C-alpha cells in the first residue's frame, strides 16, 4: 500500500462522483423502468430483431441504474463534464 510522508494513504479512489443527486435519482428510476419494460416485451417478441432491440433496451436501462447508483458516469469523465452546480459555487 502506498503512503505519504505523514503516514497517510496516497491511494486515490477509483472514481469520484460526477453526477448530481437529482440526476442520480432520475437515472435509477428511468433505468429501472426501461429494464422492466424491455424484459416484459421480450416474452412477446415475434422476431429476432425485436429480441435484440429489447435486449439492448434492457442493457441501456441497467447502465442507467448502475451509473445512477454509484454516482459515476465514465462518459461524463471522459468528456470532462462537471455538473454546473459544482463548477461555479457561489
Order of alpha helices (4+ residues) and beta strands (2+ residues): alpha-alpha-alpha-alpha
